[in-house]
């Protein structure tokens, strides 16, 4: 250690050059780091979505969901398989253990599902991994004042979308609401019959003619040349002129006819999903970025392109409906402003304590240097700039200055001591070495506090890993700066005083504050029982604040955007859905505080948001200056809740801040009727609660179902079969694609259109005539028995059981109060045999996160104690130091209570950080006591001398840390994981523990030393 300090003091230029290089590397790294909202979390979930048109949820479950469940349940690494069967669609979610190679898992699922036979009308499954990068970073709505939907579709597909796809870092651009062209081919069955043609003959002829075959290279005399046989059809007219061979007859002597003679062929446009912006037809565009791309850069480039397109294409209007880049930029700006304010506050505090500009400059240099070194380390590990890394930087500002303060203060103090024998480099070296063990211990224990987070695992572990790494890099950097740059700068700036002759200085006297503290400490050492009792009473009394303060998960972000979904009534037709959605859309457009309304109805994109492929999703973007947005949001939620419509409206939360305020219970059972009964009871309990709103269940709607039963004898009598009748009346036959025509680089499907009159009611269906084998007809109602019933709108399964969830949004800050009230009533329910009620939603998330963080705290305390034992070479002093920890609870709870915050994940993170920060102050104090005892001073005198000497650095580091966190504690902007709760917890805990550390730790140290008869003078001599 002496060698390092000697080197840095002798080679000041080398140290400065290295510092400048590191600062340059840090600035470069910070400017190149990718910006994200939250860390790139690897979510170990694969979803399989399969569309099955016209199928009821039970059919979907039996034909698709259950076979898929069975196929994937026993795969390696699979922890849970759940499925939800909607009408027309199956959604199977396969959850793996954290740490599983998800790319390999996805490949394995694809190969297994390829071997599962699916119903003919079912579409191919869509397999996707859930990742943070799978969500769109920008959603745009394209409308036009001069073009209709057909022309707009062409503009979007040929001009707009390719521009966005060309952005570096864009993974995919998806479009919905556009018109899709198809060619409908309707056969003239009478004419075909007269020519002796069947549909299969014609289909085979079309497919045989519509080919392009390369024959390869022909070796001609001059050179080899490629020959290609091309019969590809490229237009509707060419398709009409396609020749179909027939057997000549008297009526038709020609040996062929054209396809146009025997079929009606026309190009038709259809819209699979409806998209509207502010009441006008629009096309929705969603942009997804690649894994390595920078969200902010991609979003800003896309928005610039959107502006260019608007100015270059007449009448084109592009509105932003979802922007993940702007909140990131705002959070970066907010955190940077808080960091600068915090640093400024810390500088002022140091200046007030030391009353010396040179000392302040030396101390403050560690803030930019430590943070820039941390940026370099983060950039080299490809960690992004997100709320966790930025939050860690903001919190670290108060802590990285501590090591430098302690070293500078010691050099400065010894510089002004009358009996100081050393001068120049020797004094700087001695003063730095004297403080090396305390600052090394302080840094190690603060870093050690975050070590258990790395092993927490799961979502919490992945979220906090960047936070822990950022703090670690910054703290290790601050230690290096304190033993290299600080001595170098001290030797430069204090050169005059270091080599000057000693004069009696006013600064060598103990300050009034130190003398007052020394008197208080002497009194408390004489009245240990009274002092300890007061401290314990305060601690116990503060614990009673916990229920008053309440518990919650993660505070939410307040974006002035609402996402509301509409789930149609079971069996509701698209026209009715559009009518209902139009009512709300019109009402929202009439509001003066609403800027943009984007509506999309139908399509797979809304399936998970609005329930099924026929659901609707509405983005309502409010004016950024809207005041009391929570009240405005409640007003809109009340309006949609009270609407008397066939379907169900619900306000959703799709933000990326990881906050969650949804209370949810899951009912498991083997019989759907039993599950439904319990779900109804749970729903009633939750609706009666005054702390919940938007209570709904996943079994909220039912279809009317008619079951047609056939008597086999009756069917045989008419020469019919069950399959024949099912095929005859199935309204969802798979489209028969004959061929494809290429137009403008796009394939257009040629589909056989069959005239099928859909009946208007069940009675009309029963009156339908069924052709029999003998050529006569029989009424459908005469050959079937009908039984009436209902079937659930959605059927969900997990672990081989049926389940349904009931959820509601918690309206109070205290989630625990709301959940306990509901849970008490649910526990009193008499459940049918085999039915269980499980906790999900925010309560389950809280239980998991709180348990993991509690274990992390216990592990942190154990690691801290181990490091202290190694550092001090004994167990007594470290044990005394740990007594500073319990008293953090007093200030933390009082602080949360005054600030109106709850005990949340950020507050617990603050408590975890306090373990490292508070112990630091106690180390500096106890190390000085031991040092003085080794020098031969009696224990009591050593305690009093150490207290007076170390008071200033302890108060400086504590108040500097508090000052750096004040912007976070008073700012409403701090949201999500790095929020007001964290700042308040650390400030409150640090205030109470610092005051009590200065009193309780010396008392505990004195008592334990007496009990164990510790004689440190003798130990030193040995």
N, C-alpha and C positions, 0 to 999 in steps of 0.2 A: 504493500500500500504506500509505504514511504517513497519507494522508487517511482511509482506513478505520479505522486504529487510533485516530487522533485523534477521529474521529466516535464510535466505541464508548466511548472513555474519557470524552468530554464528555457523551454522551447515555446514561448508564448505565440510566436508567429505561426508555428505549425498548428497549434490549437485553434488559432483564429481562422486559418485557412480551412481546417477540417470543419469548423463550425459553419463557415460560409458555404462550403460544398454541401453540407447536410441541409442547410436552409434552402439552397438552390434546388436540391433533389426533392425536398419536401414541397416546395412551391410547384415544381413541375408535376409531381405525383398528384397533388391536390387538384390541379387543373385538369388532369387526365382521367381522374376517377369517374366511374359511371355513377349516375344519380338514380336512386330508386326510392320508393316509399318505404318499403320494409326489406329486410334481407331476402335474398333469393332462397326460399325455403323449398326443400325437396319433400313434397307431400306424397307419402307412399300409397296412393290410391289410383286404381285404374277403373274407368267407367266404360261400360258396354251399353250403347243405346241401339235399340232395334225397333224400327217402325213396322207395324203390323196393321195395315189399314182395315177399318171396319170391325176389328176384334174387340170383344168386351174385356174388361180387366181379368176375368177368370180364364178366358181363352188365352190371353197373353201370358198369364201366370203358368198355365198348364203346358202350353205349346213352346214357350220361349224361356221364361224366367227360371222355372224349376230345372229344366235340362241344363241350362247354363250354370246354375248354382252348383248342381251335382258335379259338373265337369271340372270346376275350378276350386271347390272347397278344400280339397286335400293337397293342393299344390304347395311346394316348399315356400315357407315364409309368409303364407296367407294367414292373417289373424282374424279377419271378419269378412263375411260375404253378406251383403244385404241387397234386396231387390225390391223395386217398386213397379207394379204393373198398372199402367194407366189404360184408358180406352185408347186403342191404336198404337200403344208404345210400351216397350219394356226398358227399364233402366236398372242395370246390375252394377253395383259398386263393390270392387274387390280391394280390401284394405290390407296392406302388408305391414310387417314389422319395420320400424325405422332402421335404416342402414341397408335395406335390400337394394340390389341393382335393378332399378325400375325399367331401364331399357330392355334388359334381358327378360324381366317379368312380362313386359308388354308383348315381346316376341313370342314367349311361351303361350300366353293367352290366345294370341292370334292363331297359332298353329293348332291349339286344342279346339277352338271354336269353329275352325274350318271343317272339322269332322262331325259337327253336330247337325243333324238334318233339321231344317227349318220349314215351316209351312210355305207353300208355293207363293202366296201373296205377300209374305214377309220380305222386307228389303234386307240387304246385307247389313250385318251389325257394324256400327261405328265404334271403334276402340280408341280411347284417348286417355292419356295420363293427365291427372290434375296437377298443374304446376302454376306458380304465381305468373309465369310468363305466358300461360295459355289464355289469360284474360286479356281482352282488348285494352290497349293503352289509349286509344282514341276512337271515338265513335262519331261519325258525321252523318248528317242528313242532307241529301241533295234534292233540291226542288227547282222548278223553273217557271218563270212567268210567261215564257213564250213557247215552250214545248209541251206536248202531251206525254203521257207515260211511255208510249211506244218510242217516240223520238228521244225522250230523256234516257230510256234504257240503253239506246244505241250510244248516246253521248257518254254515259257513265261507263259502259263496257269497253268502248273503243278509245276514249280519251282520258276520263277521270281516273278510273281504277289503274290503268297501266302506269300513270304518273306516280301514284302512291306506291305501286309495286316496285318502281325503280329506285325508291329511297334505300340507301345503304342501311341495313339493319332491320328491314321489314321482313318478317317471316311469312305472313299471309295477309291478304286483303279479301274479306268476304262481303258479298253484296246480298241484300234482301229487299223485297218489294218491287223488283224489276219484272218486266213482262218476259215470259219465256215462250219462244215460238215452237210450235209443233205442227206437223202436217197430219191432218186427219184424213183417213182413207175409209169411206163408207161403201161397202159392196152393194151392188144391185143384185140381190139374191135370186130374183125371178129370172133375170137375163143370164146369170151364171148357170142356173139350172138348165135353161134351154140350150146352152152351149156345152153342157156336160162338164162344167168346171166346178171344182170345190175350192174352199178357202185355202186348204193346204197346198193344192196344185199351184194356185196363183202365188202363194207365199214363196214356194220353192223356186218358181220361175223368176220372181223379182230378185231373190237372193243370189240365184245362179248368174243373173245378168249383171247385177250391181257389184262387180268386182274389179280389182286392179291387181294383175299378177305379173311380176317381173320374170321373164323367161331366161334371164342370164345373159352372158356374153356370147355372141356369135362370131366365129373366126372367118370373116369375109376375106376376099383376096387382098384388099389394101390394108385393112386393120381390123382388130376386134371392135365390135360395137354392141351396146346393150339394147335389148328388145323388151318392151313392156306392153302387155295386153291390158288396155284400159277401157272398162265398161262402166265406170263410176257415173252415177246419176248426180248432176250438180244443180238441178232446178226443178220446180214443180212442173213446168211445161215438159221437161225431158221425162219426168216420171209418168206424166199422162200419155206420152208417146211410146212408152215401153211396150214392146210387142209380146203378146201372150199366144203361143200356138194352140189351135183348137182343131177338132175333127170337123172337116167341111160337111155341111148339111144343105138341104134344099133352101131353107130359110137363110143360111149363112154359108155361101159357097166358098168364101175366102178361107185359107188355112190358118188365119191368125186374126186376132182382134187387139186393139190397144187397151192398155190398162184404163185409160180415160173412158172407154166405151162401156166398161163393166163396173166402174166405181166412180164415186164422186170424190175428188181430191181437192183439198183447200188448206191454205196456211192459216192457222189460228194462233192467237196470242192469249196466254192465260197468266194470271198472277197467283202464285202459290201463297204468298203472304202479303198483307196490306201494310204499307208504311205511309205515314202522313206527318208533315211538319206544319204546325200552326194552321191545321185544317186543310192544307194543300197536299195532293198526292206527292210522295217523295220516295227516294230510294235510300235505304240505310247502308252505310259503309262502316265496317269494323276493321281496324288495323291492329294486328298482333305483331309484336317485335320478336326478334331472334334472341336466343339465350345470352349472347355476348353484347347485344346492342345497348346503347345508353338511352333510357326512356325519354329523358328531357330533350336530347338532341333529335331523336326520331320524331317526337311530337311537334317540336318547333319547326322542323323542316316540313312536316306534313301540313302544318297550319300555314306556312309560307306558300306552299304549292296551292293550297285551297284558295288563298287570296289571289294568286296569279290567275287561276282558272276562272274565278268570279269576274275578274277584270277583263279577261280575254274572250269569254263566251257570253254573248248577250242573254240576259234574263236568268242566268244561272245563279242560284243562291245555295251556299253551303253553310249549314249551321253545325256548331259543335254540341253534341249531346252528352259526351263523356270525355273527360280530359284528365289523364293520370299524371301529366307532366306539370301542370300548373301548381297542384298542391305540393309537389316535391320541391319546386322552385321556391314556393312560399315558405315551406318548412326549413329549407336551407337558409333563406334570408333571415327568418325568425331566429333560428339557432345561432347564426353568425352575429346578429345584432345582440343577442343575449350574451354570447361569448365575449364580445368586445366590451359590453357594459360591465360584465362580471370582472373582466381583466382590469378595467378602469377602476372599479370599486376596490379590488385587491391592492392596486398600486397606491391608492389614496390611504388605505389602512396601514400599509407598510411605512409610508411616508410619515403618517401621524405617530407611529410607534417609535421609529428610528430617528425621525426628525433629521434625516441626512439624505440628500439627493443621490449621492454616490452609492450608498448602500441599497437604496431603492432600485437604482438602475441595474445593479448587479443581481438583485433578487428577481427582478421582472424579466430579465433576459431568458430565464428558464421557461417562461410561458410559450413564446413563439417557437423557440428551439425544440422543446420537448414535443409540442403538438406536430411540428413539421416532420420530426423524425418518425413519429407515430404514423403520419400520412404516408411516408415512404414505405414503411413496413406493411401497411394495409394494402397499398397499391401493388407491392410485390406479391402479395397473397391473393390478388384479384378480388378483394373485398370492396363492395360498393359504398358510396356515400349515401347513407340512409338514416332514418330517424334514430336508429340504434347507435350507429357510429358517431353521428353528429351530437346526439344526446350525451354519449360518453365523453366527447371532447368538451362539451359545455360543463359537465360535472367535473371533469379532470382539471379544469383551469384552477380551481381552488386548491387542488391537491398537488399539482406538479410544482407549485411555487414553494411548498412546505420545506423540502430538502434544502433548497437554496437559502430560504429564510434562516433556517437553523444554522447552516454553515456561516453565512454572512454575519448573523447576529453574534456568533461566537468569536469570529475574527474581530469584529467591531468592538465587542465587549473587552476582549483581551488587549486590544490595541490601546484602550483607555484605562487599563489597570495600572495603578501606581507601582505595584511590586512585580510587574511582568518583566522577566529577565530576558526573554527572546526578542529578536528584532528581525525585520526583513523577511526573507524566504523561510527562515526557520520558524518564525511565528505563524506564518500562513500555513506551513506544512503541519505544525503541531496542532493548531486550532482546527484544521480540517480533519486530521486523523482522530482527534478527540471526539468528533461528532460522527465519524464514519460508521461505527457500530450502531448507534441509535438510528441513523437515517437508513442504513442497510436493512436493519430489522423492520423499520417502519414501512419501507418499500416492499419488502418480502411479505409482510403480513397483509398489506393492502392488496397485493397481487394474489396472495394465497386465498383471500376471501372469494375471488372470482373463479379460482380453479375448480371448485365443485360444480359450477354452472356448466362447464364443458362436459361433465359426465351425467348431467341431469337427464339428457336424452329427450326424445319426443319433440313436440312443437316448441315448448318452452326453451328447451336446450338449444334448438336451432336458432330461435329468435335472439337469445341472449349471448350466443357465441361471439358475434361481432362486437357487442358491447364489452364483453370480458376481454377480448383481444385488444381492443382500442385502449381500454384503461391500462392494461398490462404494458403495452408498448409505450404509452405516454409516461407511465410511472417509472419504468426502467430507464427511459430516456432522461427523465428528470434527475434520477440518481447519478447517471453518467455526467450530466451537465453540472451537478452540484460538486462533484469531485474533480472536474477538469476545467470547465469554463469559469466557474465561480472563483476558485483560487487564483486562476490566471488574471481575471478581471480585477480581483481584490488587490493583487500585487501591483497592478498597473495604476488603479485609481487611488489606492491608499499609500502609494510609494513614499510620499513626503512624510506621512505620520509613521510609517513602518521603520524608517531609518532615522527619524528625529529623536532627540533626547526626550526622556519622559518628563512631563510637566504635570503638576497637580491639576486634574481636570474635574470639572463639575460632573462630568458624565460617569465618573467611576463610582459615584455614590449611588446607592440603591434608590430607586424612585419612590415617591410617596405611596404609589399603588403597591409596590413590592413590600414596603415596610408594613402597610396595612394588612396585606395578605399574610405576612409573617406572623403578625399579632393574632390574626384569626386562627391560623394554623396551630399556633402554640396553645390557644384556648381549646381548640377541638381535640388536640392530643391529650389535654388534661381532662376533657369531658367526652371520652370516647362513646360511652353508652348513650348519652343524650343525643350526640351528633348522629350516631348510627341509627338510633330509633327514629329520629326525624326523617332521615333519608329513606328508611324502610317504609314508614307511614306514607310518605309522598309517593313511593313506588306502588304500594298496594292501592292507594286511593286512585292513582292514575289508571290502573287496570279496569276500574269500574267505568271508565270512559269508553272502553272498547264497544260495548253494546250500543252506547249513545252515538258514537261516531258511525257505526255500521260498516258493512262489508260490500264490496262490489268487485267486478272483474277488471276491466280496462276502460278508462274514460273514453268516450267517443269524440270524433271530430265533428264540428258543425259546418258542413258544406251546405250552401244554399240551394240544394237540389233535392227533389223527392223522386223516388221510384215507386210507382204503384202498379200492382198487377191485378188483372181481372181473370178469374177462373170461371168459365161458363158452367151453367147448370148441366147436369148429366143429359146428354142427348140434344143439347141446344144447337140450333143451326147457325152457320156463319153470319147470315143476314141479321139475326137477332143480336149476336155478339157485337157486330158493327154498330147496330142501333144503340145498344147500351153504352158502348165505349164512346160513341159520338156525343151522348148527353154530358158525360163528365168532361170530355175534350172541349165542348162548347163553353161549359161553365168556367173552366180554367182559363180559356182564352179571354173571357170577360173580365178577369182579374187584372188590376193595374200593376200589381207587383210581380206578375209572371212575364218573363221575357220570351221563352221558347217552350213549346210543347211538342214532343216527339212521341208518336204512337206507332207501335207495330203489333199487328194482329196475325197470329198463325205462324207456322214455320218452326223448325226444330230449335232455332235460337232461343225461342221463348219457352220451350218445353219445361226447362227446369225452373224458370222464373214465374210463369203464370199457370203452371199445372197442366200438362198435356200439350199436344201440338196445336190446339185451338185457342190457347190462352192469349191474353193481350198484355203488353208491357207499355207503360207510359212514363217517360222522363218529363218532369216538370222543373224547368230551370228558372229560378227566381232572380229578381234584381239583386246584385251584390250588396246594395245598400239597404236591403230589407231589414227592418228593426224587429226585435223580439221574434226571431225566426221560429223558435220552439213553439210559440203561441200560434203562429201562422200555420205551422205544420200540423198542430193539434186540430186547428179549425178545418183544414182540408181532410184530415183523417176522420173527423166527426161527420163531415158532409158525405164522404163516400160510404161510411158505415151505415148511415141512416137511409141511404137510397133504397127504394123499393124496386129492386131489379131481380131478374131470374138468377144471375150469377153472383159471385162473391168478389168484392174488392178488398185489397190488402196493401198496406204500406210496407215496403221492403227496405232492407239495409244491405247495399252492395258495396260499401266503401272498403278501402284496403287497409284501414288502421288497426285491424284485428280486434276492435272492440265488439262487445256482444252484450245485449241486454234482453235476450229472449229466454224466458223460463219455459222449459219443455219437459214433459213427462212421456215416457214410452210404455205402452201396454202390450205385453207379450201373451200369446195364448195359442191353443191348437184349433179352437172353433171361432170362426169369424163372428158369429152371433154373440158369443161371450165377450170377445174383445170389444165389439161395438157397444155392448151394454156398459162395460167399465169405462170406456172412452167417454160415453155420455155423462156418466157420474163425475168423472174428473173434470170434464168441460164445465159442468154446472158449478163445481167448487171454485174453479178458476174465474168464472164469470162473476161469481158473488164477491170475489176479492176486490177491495178498493184500490189495490196496488198494481192491477194489470189492465191492459187494454188489448184490442185486436186478438181476442181468444178464438182460436180455430183449431180444427182437428184435420188430420189427413183423410178422415172418413166422412168428410162433410156432405157429400152428395151421393145419391143412388139413382141408378137407371131403373125404369120399368122393364121387366124381362118377361117375355112369353116363351114358354118351352113347348115345342111341337113334338108330340109323341105319335109314332106311326105303328099301326098294327101290321106285322109282316104278312099275314094271310091276305089282308085287304090289298097290300101293295102287289103281291104276286098275282092276284086276280086281275089287276090292270096292267101287269107286266112292267111295273116300276120298281125302283130301288131308292133307298134313303139318299144315297150319294147323288143320283140324278136330280132329285127334287132340290137338294141343297145347292147344287150347281146352277139350277134353273133360276132360283130366287136370290142368289147371293148378289147384293148390290156392289160388292167390292172386288169384282174379278180383276186379276192382274192385267195391266195394259199389254196388248200384243204388239210389240215393236217389230215391224217387218224389216226395216232397213234404216239407214241414216243418210241424209243428204248434207254435203258440206257446202256452207254458204258463208262467205267473208271469214274464212278460217275457223268457223264454228260448225259443229255437228248438230243437225236438226233431226229429231226422231220422227219417223213415219209410223203413225199408230193406227191400228185398225179400230174404227169407231163403230160400236154396235148400238143400234137403237134399243134402248131399254127404258121403258116408261116406269118411273118410280111411283109407287103407290102413295097416296096421301094419308092413309090411316091403316091401322091393323085390320079393321073390318074389310077394307078394300083388298088387302092382301089375301084374306080368307076367301074372297069372291073370285080370285084369279083362277083361270082355267088351266088344267095340267093335261098336256097331250099324252094319250096312252099308247100302248104297243099296237092296239087294234086300229088306231087312226082316229078314234073318238076323243073327247075331252071329258075331264071330271073336275068339279070344283075342289080347290085345295081344302076348304073347310069341311068337306064331306069325308075326307080320308085321314084327318088328323084329330087327335085329342089335345086340347090346349090347357096348360096350367099356367096361372099368372104368379108373378113374384117380383122381387127387386134384386138388384146386384150392385155391389159397391163400386163407386167411381174409381177408386185406387185400392190396390191390394199390395201391402208391403210385407216382406219376409226377411227374417234375420235369424241365423243359427238354426235354420230348419223350422222356425215357428213363424206364425203370422204376427205382425205387430202393427200398431198405429200410434201416431204421436199426437199430443195435444200441446199447443204452444200459445204463449201470450207475451206481449212486450211489457217489461217492468217499467212502471212510470215513476218510481221513487229512486233516489240515489242509493239507498240501502237495499241491495239485492237479497241479502240474507233474511231481512225482516219479511219481505214478500214471499220468499220461498218457504220459510219456516211455517208461516201461517197456512199456506196451501198444503204443505207436507203433513202437518198435524191432522188435517181433515182427511187427507188421502189415506193415512195410516189407519184411520178408523173404519174404512170401507171393508165390507165383507166380500172378499173376492171369490169367484168361482174356482173350483179345483183346477190347478194347472195355469191359472192366470197370474201374472206378476206385473207390478208397476215399477219401472226403472226411471232414474233421474237422468235427464239429458240437458242440452242447452247450456246456459250460463252457469247453472249450479254445478253441473259435472265439470265444466271447464275450470271453475274456481277451485273445486275440490282437488283436481289434478295439479293445477298450478301452485296452489297454496301448500299442498303436501310436499311437492318437489322443492319449492323454495325453503320450506321449513327444514327439510333434510339438508339442503345446501348450506343453510345457516349453521346447523349443528356440526356439519363436516368442516365448515370454515373455522369455527371456534376451536375444534380439535387440531386442525392444521396450524392455526395461529399459535396455540399453546406449544405445539411441538417445535415450531420455529423459534419461539421465545426461549424455550428450554435449551435448545442448541446454542442460541446467541449468548444467553447469560450464563450457561454452564451450570444451571441449578433449576430447581422446580419451584422454589418459594417466591422469588421476585415475579416470575411470569404469572403465578397464581394470583398474586396481589394486583397485577396489571389487569387481569380478566374481570376484576370487580368493577371496573369502569363501565363494563358493557350493560348490565341490567338497567342502569339509570338513563340510558338513551330512550327507553320506553316512555319515561315521564314526558320529556319534551316532545317526542314524536306524536304521542296521542293528544297532548294539549294543543300542539300545532295544527294537527288535522281537524280537531274540534273547532278551534278558532277560525280556521280557513274554510270550514264547511265541506271538507273533503272526507272521503271514506277510506277504510283500510282496503287497498286494492293491490294488484300486482306491482304497479310502480312504487307504491308505499313500501311494500315488502322488499323491493329492490333497494330502496333507500335504507331500510333497516340492515340489509346485507352489507351495503357499502359502509354503514356506520361502524360495523364490527372492525373494519380496517382503519377507518379514519380516527375513531376514538382511542383505539389501542395505541396509535402513533403518539398521541399526547402523553399517555401514561408511560410509554417507553422512555421518552425524553426525560421525564421526571425521575423515574426509578433508576435509570442508568446513571444519572448524576448523583443520586443518593449513594449507590453502591460505590461509585468512583470516589466520593468523599470519605466513605467508610474505609475503603482500602488505603486511603491516604492517612488514616489514623484518627479521623474525627469521630467522636461518639455518635451513636445512631441518631439520637434526638437532634443533636446539633446539625448532623448531616442532612436530616429531613428538612429542617428549617432553612438551612443554607441552600439546598437544592431547590426548594420551593421558590425562594426569593429570586434565585439565579435563572431558573427555567420558566418563571411566570411569563416574561415578555415573549419568548419564542412560542410558548403554548398558546397564549392569547392571540398572537399575531397569526399563527397558522389557522387557528379555529375561526377567527373573525374574517380572515381572507377567504377561507372556504365558504363561510356563510355569505359573505359579500358577493362572491362569484355566483352563488345559487339564488340570490334575491330576484334577479330578472325572471328565472324559471318559476319561482314561488308566487310572484305577483302577476305574472303574465297569464292571460286567459288563453293565449295562442297555443301554449304547450299542450299537445294532445297525445292520445294514444299511450305508448309505453313510457315515453320520457315526458312526463307531465308535471303539472302543478303539485300533485300528490307526492312525487319523488322529492321535489325541492323543499316542500314544507316539512316532510319527514326528516330529511337530513339536517335542515336548519334547526328544527325543534330539538331533535335528538342530540345534536352537537352542542347546543346551548346548555341543556340540562346536564349532559354528561361532562362537559368541560368544567362547569362550576363544581359538580360533585366529585370529578376526578381529582381536582386540586385539594379536596378535603378527605374523601373516603379512601382513595388509594394509599396515601401516607398512613392513615389510621390502620388499615388492613395490613400494610407492610410492617408496621410497628408491632401489632398484636402477634402476627405470625412469626416474626423474628424472635419475639420474647418466648412464645410457646415452644419454638424449635431450638431456642438457645443458640441462635446463629451469631458467630463472632467472625466478622469479615476481616478484621485486622490480622487475626491468627491465620485465616485461610490464605491471605495474601503472603504472610511470612512463610507458610508451608510451601 
